[in-house]
Amino acid sequence: MNVNPFADQGNEDRFNYSKMSNEIIDRIMPRLTGNAWKILSYFTRWRQLNPSAESPPTYREIKHGTGILSDETIKSCLSELNDHGFEFSEEDNHER
């Protein structure tokens, strides 16, 4: 099977994708829960779209971007990601 996710499909958005280090995919992804992986993927994309943002996305934005509905699940995943060396604030500011 040949999979080419960035193949030219005849539209102007063919370069609309997020870059992610192979090391993250090869070494980190297998160690994370599915929800933590969703949040890491969301943050990777969010940071590339908002390189000068001074604050992280809100819980509301994370929920919308990942489909995760529980604040406790988000908080737990941020803790899991911190345990793997990623620095995420666990500030519980849901409405920023």
One Martini backbone bead per residue (centre of mass of N, CA, C, O) as a GRO file, in nm:
protein
   96
    1MET     BB    1   0.097   0.035   0.022
    2ASN     BB    2   0.033   0.380  -0.072
    3VAL     BB    3   0.110   0.674   0.122
    4ASN     BB    4   0.018   1.029   0.045
    5PRO     BB    5  -0.069   1.297   0.241
    6PHE     BB    6   0.074   1.536   0.030
    7ALA     BB    7  -0.081   1.523  -0.213
    8ASP     BB    8  -0.179   1.650  -0.502
    9GLN     BB    9  -0.533   1.770  -0.527
   10GLY     BB   10  -0.577   2.053  -0.684
   11ASN     BB   11  -0.506   2.257  -0.447
   12GLU     BB   12  -0.403   2.527  -0.240
   13ASP     BB   13  -0.388   2.330   0.039
   14ARG     BB   14  -0.140   2.120   0.009
   15PHE     BB   15   0.040   2.283   0.254
   16ASN     BB   16  -0.173   2.208   0.490
   17TYR     BB   17   0.049   2.136   0.741
   18SER     BB   18   0.214   1.962   1.003
   19LYS     BB   19   0.502   1.955   1.178
   20MET     BB   20   0.684   1.652   1.288
   21SER     BB   21   0.884   1.480   1.463
   22ASN     BB   22   1.005   1.165   1.440
   23GLU     BB   23   1.072   1.126   1.739
   24ILE     BB   24   0.788   1.162   1.843
   25ILE     BB   25   0.666   0.927   1.685
   26ASP     BB   26   0.878   0.694   1.764
   27ARG     BB   27   0.908   0.756   2.099
   28ILE     BB   28   0.639   0.890   2.220
   29MET     BB   29   0.370   0.777   2.116
   30PRO     BB   30   0.393   0.479   2.243
   31ARG     BB   31   0.381   0.616   2.555
   32LEU     BB   32   0.100   0.725   2.502
   33THR     BB   33  -0.193   0.816   2.527
   34GLY     BB   34  -0.437   0.905   2.319
   35ASN     BB   35  -0.504   1.183   2.452
   36ALA     BB   36  -0.215   1.290   2.472
   37TRP     BB   37  -0.164   1.279   2.168
   38LYS     BB   38  -0.383   1.479   2.087
   39ILE     BB   39  -0.265   1.719   2.243
   40LEU     BB   40   0.014   1.725   2.114
   41SER     BB   41  -0.089   1.765   1.826
   42TYR     BB   42  -0.241   2.024   1.879
   43PHE     BB   43  -0.001   2.192   1.988
   44THR     BB   44   0.171   2.174   1.737
   45ARG     BB   45  -0.027   2.320   1.552
   46TRP     BB   46  -0.083   2.572   1.723
   47ARG     BB   47   0.212   2.679   1.732
   48GLN     BB   48   0.244   2.713   1.422
   49LEU     BB   49  -0.005   2.924   1.412
   50ASN     BB   50   0.116   3.060   1.714
   51PRO     BB   51   0.427   3.170   1.766
   52SER     BB   52   0.348   3.451   1.951
   53ALA     BB   53   0.214   3.335   2.180
   54GLU     BB   54   0.177   3.392   2.538
   55SER     BB   55  -0.047   3.170   2.553
   56PRO     BB   56  -0.212   2.906   2.591
   57PRO     BB   57  -0.452   2.717   2.533
   58THR     BB   58  -0.754   2.653   2.613
   59TYR     BB   59  -0.970   2.424   2.710
   60ARG     BB   60  -1.175   2.492   2.493
   61GLU     BB   61  -0.975   2.459   2.256
   62ILE     BB   62  -0.894   2.171   2.318
   63LYS     BB   63  -1.172   2.047   2.293
   64HIS     BB   64  -1.221   2.135   1.998
   65GLY     BB   65  -0.941   2.007   1.878
   66THR     BB   66  -0.992   1.692   2.017
   67GLY     BB   67  -1.276   1.598   2.175
   68ILE     BB   68  -1.224   1.659   2.460
   69LEU     BB   69  -1.447   1.708   2.751
   70SER     BB   70  -1.257   1.678   3.001
   71ASP     BB   71  -1.080   1.844   3.235
   72GLU     BB   72  -0.943   1.600   3.375
   73THR     BB   73  -0.819   1.481   3.121
   74ILE     BB   74  -0.646   1.720   3.045
   75LYS     BB   75  -0.485   1.737   3.306
   76SER     BB   76  -0.369   1.448   3.291
   77CYS     BB   77  -0.226   1.485   3.015
   78LEU     BB   78  -0.039   1.717   3.098
   79SER     BB   79   0.106   1.549   3.310
   80GLU     BB   80   0.208   1.330   3.119
   81LEU     BB   81   0.373   1.521   2.937
   82ASN     BB   82   0.557   1.623   3.161
   83ASP     BB   83   0.679   1.337   3.223
   84HIS     BB   84   0.804   1.351   2.906
   85GLY     BB   85   0.924   1.672   2.890
   86PHE     BB   86   0.686   1.854   2.867
   87GLU     BB   87   0.585   2.201   2.881
   88PHE     BB   88   0.294   2.238   3.074
   89SER     BB   89   0.041   2.406   3.186
   90GLU     BB   90  -0.185   2.350   3.477
   91GLU     BB   91  -0.356   2.575   3.441
   92ASP     BB   92  -0.709   2.634   3.534
   93ASN     BB   93  -0.788   2.825   3.265
   94HIS     BB   94  -1.083   2.803   3.084
   95GLU     BB   95  -1.156   3.132   2.993
   96ARG     BB   96  -0.919   3.294   2.843
   0.00000   0.00000   0.00000
